[in-house]
Amino acid sequence: MTRIPSLAVLAVALAAAPCFAAAADTAPLATVAERSGYEHTGRYDEVIALCDAFAARYPDAVRCETFGTSPEGRPMKAIIASTSGALTAEAAKARGLPVTLVQGGIHAGEIDGKDAGFLALREALEGRAAKGALDRQVLVFVPVFNVDGHERFGAWNRPNQRGPAEMGWRTTAQNYNLNRDYVKADTPEMQAMLALIGKWDPLAYIDLHVTNGAKFEHDISIQVEPINSGDAPLRKVGRTFRDGVIADLARQGSLPLPFYPSFVEHENPQSGFEDSVATPRFSHGYMPLLNRLGMLVETHSWRPYPHRVRITYNTIVSVLEHVARYGGDWQAAVAAADRRARSLGGEPVALDYKTTERARTIPFRGYAYSRTPSEVSGGLMTRYDESVPQVWNIPLRDEIKPGRVVDAPRAGYVVPAAHAGWVGAKLRQHGIEFRTLDAPLTGAPLKAFRADRTEFAAGPVEGHQRTTLEGEWKPEKLEVGAGALYVPIAQPRARLVMALLEPQAPDSLAAWGTFNNAFERKEYMEDYVAEEVAREMLARDPATKAEFERRLKEDPAFAANPRARLDFFFRRHTAWDERFGLYPVLRVDRAPGG
């Protein structure tokens, strides 16, 4: 595998040799980062210019596309590259070529992927890296996803990151974190990205980041799903992909990790690490629901920018080489996973995953450190001595098992007409199959979810009030009018359907609070009326009277709560809102007619 010289060495050479720097200035398709010895990164106008310049330089191998527009009016650019001649999604599909989507700058302060990606693209096109890899795949390179955040430029936007001198901002102009938006898709940026995914159907989606966190020697982590989640046979492909890239990086002198290195206890190295499966608000939690490969790449923020760009470059090149080598076999594996997804009806499906308490001790390359009281904060402060490398023998919990498991509906879900408009729009954004029912569902066997307990989050998250629901699906006789949506489970994106519509899935529409009105009580009975109703029920209904007396005797909290005592009777009255707590999506075990 061809590799560029160390960018750290290049940076030193540029600083020491003006003539070499001048040569770099005239190099074709060179970035601001290259010309500055990786001290600086360019502004977004450089992305626009380079996108056009690559297409002009390689008209038979590169196309420059605008796939969306940011809230502040900036074009969102994607570079399509392949030496196969297939530069459209239709041509790639017709040729059976795998598509690799490499994304930089979803968090625009973590901008290694932009500069590394341009370098990898140029080297691949010039035959100096990943030789022949673009003959056997199509690369879709998005240099900067969060384009408005990229232009919120500043020297200290990432205070715990070494370089570049200035960088963009984590969130969008609307203050959304795009790497929390894959399922809810609130932002125009994410809606554009989902359309790009739907158009190109990438086999692998590579999301390039920089960590936060402690100081240690490991310089990159590579996480891939499916490995612990999703379609079981496809997990073998995910593991092969991850382990192959990690092995390449290790041979090049990196210290790669297969988990995200965030301590279980904040700033306490001895607490160790816990691996996990990301929920689908994140890129590498979302792609497995499509039966595709999602890779999260995290370089270590305390490594200098030249080093981080080099190892990100090495990662991109490794990814291209692995997809070129194994892409055909992996495409067959994802096609088989799509077929299996069509048969998930009635089968148990994990909505989330949990890490067990089982731990193993691993040697981890850190630095000497102390934990002493801080005169500033008053708490324990961890201080690292980077001049003294030290191996920490610390616990890693990496045994992952399914968490909440539910049986998929045998046929699918029904969304009543009252919610069909906005839910249908959301389903279309995700490329999910559904149809509108022309006739009412009268007397059809349905299952409904009623919340026994509802917990609204105390504070907002991404502009939403998240909600936790407890309850279960039970058969109910309900009338559903014409105009409802039928969402079949028999489709390749069945897992994504469940992630959106199962009320207890961690990033479902319900969990993000979009159905909160259904769980808010809107109708009441005056106390004096409830008192009269209660006396009538007690006088004429022995069963109600017996249950009320039992609750008084056995439940002190109930007995001491006047509101709860009156509600006991209100809930048994015909005036009670029978839709309160009813999740407004239903299940069906038989596909409805038109």
GUDOTI-99275 format. One line per 2 residues: number of its first residue (from 1); their letters; for each residue x, y, z of C-alpha. Coordinates in nm, 2 decimals, padded with zeros to 4 digits. Layout:
NUM) A) X Y Z  ...
This chain:
1) MT) 00.00 00.00 00.00  00.14 00.34 -00.10
3) RI) 00.16 00.60 00.17  00.25 00.96 00.17
5) PS) 00.55 01.08 00.37  00.47 01.17 00.73
7) LA) 00.29 01.51 00.73  00.47 01.60 01.05
9) VL) 00.80 01.56 00.85  00.65 01.76 00.57
11) AV) 00.55 02.04 00.80  00.91 02.06 00.93
13) AL) 01.05 02.06 00.58  00.82 02.34 00.47
15) AA) 00.92 02.56 00.76  01.29 02.50 00.70
17) AP) 01.30 02.52 00.32  01.13 02.82 00.16
19) CF) 01.20 02.69 -00.19  01.02 02.37 -00.11
21) AA) 00.73 02.57 00.03  00.72 02.77 -00.29
23) AA) 00.70 02.45 -00.50  00.41 02.34 -00.28
25) DT) 00.23 02.67 -00.36  00.23 02.58 -00.73
27) AP) 00.14 02.21 -00.68  -00.18 02.12 -00.86
29) LA) -00.49 02.10 -00.64  -00.30 02.17 -00.33
31) TV) -00.49 02.28 -00.02  -00.43 02.57 00.21
33) AE) -00.34 02.31 00.47  -00.06 02.17 00.25
35) RS) 00.08 02.51 00.16  00.09 02.61 00.52
37) GY) 00.26 02.29 00.64  -00.07 02.19 00.81
39) EH) -00.08 02.48 01.04  -00.40 02.62 00.88
41) TG) -00.71 02.49 00.71  -00.89 02.67 00.43
43) RY) -01.23 02.85 00.44  -01.53 02.70 00.26
45) DE) -01.47 02.89 -00.06  -01.17 02.66 -00.10
47) VI) -01.40 02.36 -00.10  -01.61 02.51 -00.37
49) AL) -01.30 02.60 -00.58  -01.14 02.26 -00.53
51) CD) -01.46 02.08 -00.62  -01.46 02.26 -00.96
53) AF) -01.09 02.23 -01.00  -01.08 01.85 -00.95
55) AA) -01.37 01.82 -01.20  -01.19 02.04 -01.46
57) RY) -00.86 01.85 -01.41  -01.01 01.50 -01.43
59) PD) -01.33 01.54 -01.64  -01.36 01.17 -01.71
61) AV) -01.31 01.07 -01.35  -01.46 01.35 -01.13
63) RC) -01.79 01.53 -01.11  -01.87 01.82 -00.87
65) ET) -02.22 01.83 -00.74  -02.43 02.05 -00.52
67) FG) -02.66 01.82 -00.32  -02.82 02.08 -00.09
69) TS) -02.82 02.43 00.04  -02.75 02.53 00.40
71) PE) -02.98 02.76 00.61  -02.73 03.04 00.54
73) GR) -02.75 02.98 00.17  -02.42 02.80 00.11
75) PM) -02.40 02.52 -00.15  -02.33 02.17 00.00
77) KA) -02.07 02.01 -00.22  -02.01 01.65 -00.30
79) II) -01.72 01.52 -00.52  -01.80 01.21 -00.72
81) AS) -01.48 01.02 -00.83  -01.43 00.70 -01.02
83) TS) -01.19 00.60 -01.29  -01.44 00.34 -01.40
85) GA) -01.64 00.59 -01.61  -01.94 00.56 -01.38
87) LT) -02.01 00.90 -01.24  -02.38 00.89 -01.18
89) AE) -02.58 00.68 -00.93  -02.76 00.51 -01.22
91) AA) -02.43 00.41 -01.39  -02.28 00.28 -01.06
93) KA) -02.59 00.07 -01.01  -02.59 -00.06 -01.37
95) RG) -02.22 -00.15 -01.34  -02.27 -00.31 -01.00
97) LP) -02.00 -00.09 -00.85  -01.98 -00.04 -00.47
99) VT) -02.01 00.32 -00.35  -01.81 00.46 -00.06
101) LV) -01.93 00.78 00.10  -01.66 00.97 00.29
103) QG) -01.79 01.26 00.50  -01.58 01.53 00.67
105) GI) -01.68 01.82 00.89  -02.01 01.71 01.04
107) HA) -01.86 01.88 01.34  -01.68 02.15 01.15
109) GE) -01.42 02.22 01.42  -01.30 01.86 01.37
111) ID) -01.19 01.92 01.02  -00.91 01.66 00.96
113) GK) -01.13 01.48 00.72  -01.16 01.77 00.47
115) DA) -00.79 01.82 00.43  -00.71 01.45 00.44
117) GF) -00.98 01.37 00.20  -00.87 01.62 -00.07
119) LA) -00.52 01.48 -00.04  -00.63 01.11 -00.06
121) LR) -00.85 01.20 -00.36  -00.56 01.37 -00.55
123) EA) -00.32 01.09 -00.47  -00.56 00.82 -00.58
125) LE) -00.64 01.00 -00.90  -00.26 01.05 -00.97
127) GR) -00.19 00.68 -00.90  00.02 00.74 -00.59
129) AA) -00.22 00.59 -00.34  -00.49 00.32 -00.35
131) KG) -00.38 00.22 -00.69  -00.66 00.10 -00.91
133) AL) -00.91 00.13 -00.62  -01.12 00.39 -00.80
135) DR) -01.15 00.16 -01.10  -01.36 -00.07 -00.88
137) QV) -01.58 00.17 -00.69  -01.73 00.52 -00.68
139) LV) -01.61 00.76 -00.41  -01.86 01.02 -00.30
141) FV) -01.66 01.27 -00.09  -01.84 01.54 00.11
143) PV) -01.55 01.76 00.24  -01.77 01.95 00.48
145) FN) -02.12 01.85 00.59  -02.18 02.13 00.84
147) VD) -02.09 02.41 00.60  -02.24 02.70 00.80
149) GH) -02.06 02.58 01.11  -01.74 02.56 00.91
151) ER) -01.76 02.94 00.85  -01.80 03.02 01.22
153) FG) -01.42 03.03 01.22  -01.21 03.10 01.53
155) AW) -00.88 03.01 01.70  -01.03 02.86 02.01
157) NR) -01.34 02.68 01.88  -01.18 02.36 02.00
159) PN) -00.97 02.45 02.31  -00.88 02.09 02.37
161) QR) -00.75 02.03 02.02  -00.40 02.09 01.88
163) GP) -00.45 02.26 01.55  -00.52 02.39 01.30
165) AE) -00.47 02.75 01.40  -00.84 02.83 01.33
167) MG) -01.13 02.60 01.27  -01.51 02.60 01.24
169) WR) -01.78 02.53 01.50  -01.94 02.21 01.62
171) TT) -02.30 02.30 01.55  -02.50 02.44 01.25
173) AQ) -02.62 02.80 01.21  -02.94 02.68 01.37
175) NY) -02.74 02.53 01.66  -02.82 02.17 01.57
177) NL) -02.57 01.90 01.62  -02.59 01.71 01.29
179) NR) -02.45 01.39 01.45  -02.77 01.37 01.66
181) DY) -03.00 01.42 01.36  -02.99 01.11 01.14
183) VK) -03.33 00.97 01.25  -03.52 01.29 01.34
185) AD) -03.38 01.47 01.04  -03.48 01.82 01.16
187) TP) -03.22 02.01 00.96  -03.21 02.09 00.59
189) EM) -02.85 01.97 00.59  -02.95 01.62 00.72
191) QA) -03.25 01.61 00.48  -03.01 01.68 00.19
193) ML) -02.77 01.41 00.32  -03.04 01.15 00.35
195) AL) -03.14 01.23 -00.01  -02.77 01.18 -00.11
197) IG) -02.76 00.84 00.07  -03.09 00.74 -00.09
199) KW) -02.96 00.84 -00.44  -02.62 00.67 -00.41
201) DP) -02.70 00.38 -00.17  -02.34 00.37 -00.03
203) LA) -02.21 00.03 00.07  -01.99 00.21 00.34
205) YI) -02.04 00.54 00.50  -01.72 00.69 00.66
207) DL) -01.78 00.97 00.92  -01.45 01.15 01.00
209) HV) -01.42 01.31 01.35  -01.18 01.42 01.62
211) TN) -01.22 01.31 01.98  -01.25 01.51 02.30
213) GA) -01.11 01.37 02.62  -00.80 01.27 02.81
215) KF) -00.44 01.27 02.71  -00.29 00.94 02.60
217) EH) -00.07 00.79 02.32  -00.34 00.62 02.11
219) DI) -00.41 00.84 01.81  -00.72 00.70 01.64
221) SI) -01.02 00.48 01.70  -01.22 00.29 01.44
223) QV) -01.57 00.18 01.52  -01.79 -00.01 01.27
225) EP) -02.14 -00.14 01.28  -02.29 -00.39 01.22
227) IN) -02.06 -00.58 01.45  -02.27 -00.60 01.76
229) SG) -02.60 -00.50 01.61  -02.82 -00.53 01.31
231) DA) -02.84 -00.82 01.07  -02.65 -01.11 01.22
233) PL) -02.47 -01.25 00.91  -02.37 -00.90 00.80
235) RK) -02.18 -00.85 01.13  -01.90 -01.07 00.99
237) VG) -01.85 -00.82 00.71  -01.85 -00.53 00.96
239) RT) -01.58 -00.70 01.17  -01.37 -00.78 00.87
241) FR) -01.39 -00.42 00.75  -01.30 -00.27 01.09
243) DG) -01.02 -00.52 01.17  -00.87 -00.47 00.82
245) VI) -00.85 -00.10 00.85  -00.71 -00.12 01.21
247) AD) -00.44 -00.36 01.09  -00.34 -00.13 00.81
249) LA) -00.31 00.16 01.06  -00.11 -00.04 01.31
251) RQ) 00.14 -00.14 01.04  00.19 00.23 00.96
253) GS) 00.28 00.30 01.32  -00.05 00.42 01.46
255) LP) -00.20 00.30 01.78  -00.56 00.24 01.67
257) LP) -00.85 00.14 01.91  -01.17 -00.05 01.82
259) FY) -01.38 00.16 02.08  -01.43 00.52 02.16
261) PS) -01.18 00.61 02.44  -01.41 00.80 02.68
263) FV) -01.38 00.70 03.05  -01.67 00.55 03.24
265) EH) -01.61 00.81 03.51  -01.53 01.15 03.38
267) EN) -01.15 01.22 03.39  -01.08 00.91 03.59
269) PQ) -00.85 00.68 03.39  -00.89 00.39 03.65
271) SG) -01.26 00.37 03.57  -01.17 00.23 03.23
273) FE) -01.38 00.22 02.92  -01.71 00.09 02.80
275) DS) -01.78 -00.01 02.44  -02.14 00.03 02.31
277) VA) -02.37 00.04 02.01  -02.46 00.39 01.90
279) TP) -02.83 00.47 01.86  -02.94 00.58 01.51
281) RF) -02.92 00.95 01.59  -02.55 00.89 01.50
283) SH) -02.42 00.80 01.16  -02.27 00.46 01.26
285) GY) -02.59 00.37 01.44  -02.81 00.47 01.15
287) MP) -02.63 00.29 00.86  -02.67 -00.06 01.00
289) LL) -03.05 -00.01 01.00  -03.01 00.02 00.62
291) NR) -02.81 -00.30 00.62  -02.50 -00.10 00.52
293) LG) -02.16 -00.04 00.68  -02.11 00.26 00.91
295) ML) -01.76 00.36 01.02  -01.69 00.63 01.28
297) VE) -01.33 00.75 01.26  -01.20 00.95 01.56
299) TH) -00.85 01.09 01.56  -00.72 01.20 01.90
301) SW) -00.75 01.57 01.96  -00.42 01.61 02.15
303) RP) -00.22 01.49 01.85  -00.09 01.78 01.63
305) YP) -00.29 01.86 01.32  -00.02 01.72 01.07
307) HR) -00.03 01.39 01.25  -00.41 01.37 01.26
309) VR) -00.44 01.46 00.89  -00.18 01.19 00.80
311) IT) -00.36 00.91 00.99  -00.70 01.02 00.86
313) YN) -00.55 01.01 00.51  -00.42 00.66 00.58
315) TI) -00.77 00.56 00.70  -00.93 00.68 00.38
317) VS) -00.68 00.51 00.16  -00.72 00.19 00.36
319) VL) -01.10 00.21 00.33  -01.08 00.26 -00.05
321) EH) -00.84 -00.04 -00.08  -01.07 -00.27 00.12
323) VA) -01.38 -00.17 -00.07  -01.20 -00.22 -00.39
325) RY) -01.08 -00.57 -00.29  -01.39 -00.70 -00.11
327) GG) -01.67 -00.47 -00.24  -01.83 -00.73 -00.47
329) DW) -01.86 -00.98 -00.19  -01.98 -00.72 00.06
331) QA) -02.25 -00.61 -00.19  -02.37 -00.96 -00.21
333) AV) -02.38 -00.97 00.17  -02.59 -00.65 00.20
335) AA) -02.82 -00.77 -00.07  -02.88 -01.09 00.13
337) AD) -02.94 -00.87 00.44  -03.20 -00.67 00.25
339) RR) -03.38 -00.99 00.16  -03.37 -01.11 00.52
341) AR) -03.51 -00.77 00.63  -03.82 -00.83 00.42
343) SL) -03.89 -01.14 00.63  -03.86 -00.98 00.98
345) GG) -04.24 -00.97 01.04  -04.32 -01.15 01.36
347) EP) -03.95 -01.20 01.45  -03.78 -01.06 01.76
349) VA) -03.58 -00.74 01.69  -03.35 -00.55 01.92
351) LD) -03.44 -00.19 01.96  -03.12 -00.11 02.15
353) YK) -02.82 -00.27 02.30  -02.66 -00.28 02.65
355) TT) -02.31 -00.34 02.77  -02.29 -00.60 03.04
357) ER) -02.09 -00.56 03.37  -01.83 -00.82 03.25
359) AR) -01.49 -00.65 03.22  -01.15 -00.75 03.11
361) TI) -00.82 -00.57 03.18  -00.64 -00.42 02.89
363) PF) -00.30 -00.25 02.86  -00.37 00.11 02.75
365) RG) -00.09 00.35 02.65  -00.14 00.67 02.85
367) YA) 00.08 00.91 03.04  00.18 00.95 03.41
369) YS) -00.09 01.15 03.58  -00.21 01.27 03.92
371) RT) -00.55 01.33 04.06  -00.54 01.61 04.32
373) PS) -00.79 01.86 04.46  -00.82 02.18 04.25
375) EV) -00.80 02.52 04.42  -01.01 02.65 04.12
377) SG) -01.30 02.41 04.10  -01.27 02.25 04.44
379) GL) -01.30 01.90 04.28  -01.05 01.64 04.18
381) MT) -00.85 01.74 03.88  -00.65 01.50 03.65
383) RY) -00.31 01.63 03.54  -00.11 01.45 03.27
385) DE) 00.27 01.45 03.22  00.32 01.39 02.85
387) SV) 00.69 01.35 02.90  00.63 01.02 03.09
389) PQ) 00.45 00.76 02.88  00.29 00.50 03.10
391) VW) 00.09 00.18 03.04  -00.24 00.18 03.23
393) NI) -00.39 -00.16 03.31  -00.75 -00.07 03.32
395) PL) -01.09 -00.23 03.27  -01.27 -00.25 02.94
397) RD) -01.64 -00.36 02.93  -01.70 -00.47 02.57
399) EI) -01.95 -00.75 02.60  -02.26 -00.62 02.42
401) KP) -02.60 -00.78 02.42  -02.95 -00.68 02.30
403) GR) -03.14 -00.45 02.54  -03.51 -00.40 02.47
405) VV) -03.63 -00.67 02.22  -03.97 -00.66 02.06
407) DA) -04.14 -00.88 01.80  -04.18 -00.70 01.47
409) PR) -04.54 -00.65 01.36  -04.65 -00.93 01.13
411) AG) -04.76 -00.70 00.86  -04.67 -00.34 00.95
413) YV) -04.79 -00.01 01.10  -05.08 00.21 01.04
415) VP) -05.06 00.59 01.09  -05.40 00.75 01.12
417) AA) -05.49 01.04 00.88  -05.44 01.30 01.15
419) HA) -05.07 01.24 01.15  -05.03 01.10 00.79
421) GW) -04.90 01.43 00.64  -04.59 01.49 00.86
423) VG) -04.51 01.12 00.93  -04.53 01.05 00.56
425) AK) -04.29 01.33 00.49  -04.05 01.19 00.74
427) LR) -04.08 00.84 00.59  -04.00 00.98 00.25
429) QH) -03.69 01.15 00.38  -03.57 00.80 00.49
431) GI) -03.66 00.62 00.17  -03.92 00.40 00.35
433) EF) -04.20 00.24 00.15  -04.56 00.32 00.25
435) RT) -04.90 00.37 00.09  -05.21 00.58 00.16
437) LD) -05.53 00.39 00.24  -05.82 00.50 00.03
439) AP) -06.08 00.33 00.24  -06.13 00.32 00.62
441) LT) -06.02 00.02 00.83  -06.35 -00.08 00.99
443) GA) -06.33 -00.38 01.22  -05.98 -00.46 01.12
445) PL) -05.78 -00.64 01.39  -05.54 -00.38 01.53
447) KA) -05.29 -00.35 01.81  -05.25 -00.03 02.01
449) FR) -04.99 00.09 02.25  -05.11 00.27 02.56
451) AD) -04.86 00.44 02.79  -04.89 00.31 03.15
453) RT) -04.62 00.56 03.25  -04.49 00.87 03.07
455) EF) -04.18 01.06 03.16  -04.10 01.39 02.99
457) AA) -03.74 01.50 03.00  -03.68 01.79 03.24
459) GP) -03.48 01.99 02.97  -03.47 02.02 02.60
461) VE) -03.24 01.82 02.37  -03.18 01.95 02.02
463) GH) -03.50 02.16 02.06  -03.71 01.86 02.16
465) QR) -03.86 01.74 02.49  -03.76 01.38 02.48
467) TT) -04.01 01.13 02.63  -03.98 00.78 02.78
469) LE) -04.29 00.56 02.76  -04.38 00.24 02.94
471) GE) -04.66 00.02 02.81  -04.72 -00.26 02.57
473) WK) -04.90 -00.34 02.25  -05.25 -00.50 02.30
475) PE) -05.54 -00.58 02.06  -05.80 -00.30 02.05
477) KL) -06.11 -00.23 01.85  -06.05 00.11 01.69
479) EV) -06.18 00.28 01.38  -05.93 00.42 01.13
481) GA) -06.05 00.65 00.86  -05.94 00.68 00.50
483) GA) -05.62 00.87 00.44  -05.42 00.66 00.69
485) LY) -05.08 00.54 00.60  -04.98 00.17 00.58
487) VP) -04.61 00.11 00.64  -04.52 -00.25 00.56
489) IA) -04.25 -00.43 00.76  -04.16 -00.64 00.45
491) QP) -03.91 -00.40 00.31  -03.53 -00.37 00.31
493) RA) -03.54 -00.09 00.57  -03.75 -00.28 00.81
495) RL) -03.52 -00.21 01.10  -03.53 00.16 01.03
497) VM) -03.91 00.14 01.02  -03.91 00.00 01.37
499) AL) -03.65 00.25 01.49  -03.88 00.53 01.38
501) LE) -04.22 00.39 01.48  -04.17 00.16 01.78
503) PQ) -04.25 00.40 02.07  -03.98 00.26 02.30
505) AP) -03.70 00.27 02.05  -03.43 00.51 02.17
507) DS) -03.45 00.75 01.88  -03.80 00.69 01.76
509) LA) -04.03 00.97 01.67  -04.21 00.92 02.00
511) AW) -03.88 00.93 02.20  -03.80 01.26 02.04
513) GT) -04.13 01.40 02.16  -04.30 01.45 01.83
515) FN) -04.61 01.27 01.96  -04.61 01.44 02.31
517) NA) -04.96 01.58 02.26  -05.10 01.23 02.28
519) FE) -04.96 01.19 02.63  -05.07 01.53 02.76
521) RK) -05.40 01.54 02.95  -05.62 01.82 02.79
523) EY) -05.96 01.76 02.95  -06.07 01.77 03.32
525) ME) -06.37 01.73 03.54  -06.43 02.00 03.81
527) DY) -06.39 01.86 04.16  -06.74 01.92 04.26
529) VA) -06.87 01.73 03.96  -06.62 01.45 04.02
531) EE) -06.74 01.43 04.37  -07.10 01.38 04.25
533) VA) -06.99 01.12 04.00  -06.79 00.94 04.27
535) RE) -07.09 00.92 04.50  -07.32 00.79 04.22
537) ML) -07.06 00.52 04.13  -07.01 00.41 04.49
539) AR) -07.39 00.38 04.53  -07.46 00.18 04.22
541) DP) -07.14 -00.01 04.14  -07.03 -00.26 04.41
543) AT) -06.72 -00.35 04.21  -06.60 00.01 04.18
545) KA) -06.67 00.06 04.55  -06.47 -00.25 04.64
547) EF) -06.17 -00.15 04.43  -06.18 00.21 04.57
549) ER) -06.18 00.08 04.93  -05.90 -00.16 04.85
551) RL) -05.68 00.12 04.70  -05.75 00.33 05.01
553) KE) -05.63 00.05 05.23  -05.33 -00.07 05.04
555) DP) -05.20 00.25 04.88  -05.12 00.53 05.13
557) AF) -05.00 00.77 04.86  -05.33 00.73 04.68
559) AA) -05.53 00.76 05.00  -05.35 01.09 05.08
561) NP) -05.40 01.24 04.74  -05.74 01.41 04.68
563) RA) -05.67 01.45 04.30  -05.59 01.09 04.26
565) RL) -05.90 00.98 04.45  -06.12 01.18 04.23
567) DF) -05.94 01.07 03.91  -06.01 00.71 04.01
569) FF) -06.38 00.78 03.93  -06.32 01.02 03.64
571) RR) -06.12 00.75 03.46  -06.42 00.52 03.48
573) HT) -06.67 00.78 03.35  -06.77 00.81 02.99
575) AW) -06.64 01.17 02.99  -06.28 01.04 03.03
577) DE) -06.06 01.10 02.71  -06.01 00.75 02.59
579) RF) -05.73 00.87 02.36  -05.52 01.00 02.64
581) GL) -05.20 00.80 02.65  -05.29 00.62 02.32
583) YP) -04.98 00.62 02.09  -05.12 00.74 01.75
585) VL) -04.96 00.47 01.55  -05.11 00.12 01.53
587) RV) -04.99 -00.23 01.44  -05.15 -00.47 01.20
589) DR) -05.09 -00.84 01.15  -05.25 -00.85 00.81
591) AP) -05.19 -00.60 00.53  -05.50 -00.38 00.47
593) GG) -05.66 -00.35 00.13  -05.63 -00.03 -00.08
